[in-house]
Amino acid sequence: MNQEQADAYDREAGIIAAAILPSLPVEARTYIESVLDIGDPAFAVDLVLQDAIEFNLVIPAGIRDHIDAFLKVLPDTAPDGDRIRQWTEQVKFQVAA
């Protein structure tokens, strides 16, 4: 992964987390923030999407573009990639007006 891809990886993970974290319970939010702090964006995105499904959240429609951008720069060997793709298909997105 080159520097541009690494920057996009971190940036998109941050955008995804920032859009969803405020709607999560404090315990889940704190744990995911700690995962971000230790530098594991893929695991953080995995967790935040999984929690969005578990807590039946409706995610802003525009976040789908950020998830897709994140998946484009996610290394093929990343163990979280398949789960993130699975959660993306299951999460509820707002319908654009």
Buried (B, 14 or more C-beta within 10 A) or exposed (E): EEEEEEEBBBBBBBBBBEBBBEBBEEEBBEBBEEBBEEEBBBBBBBBBBBBBBEEEBEBEEEBBEBBEBBBEBBEEEBEBBEBBEBBBEEBEBEEEE
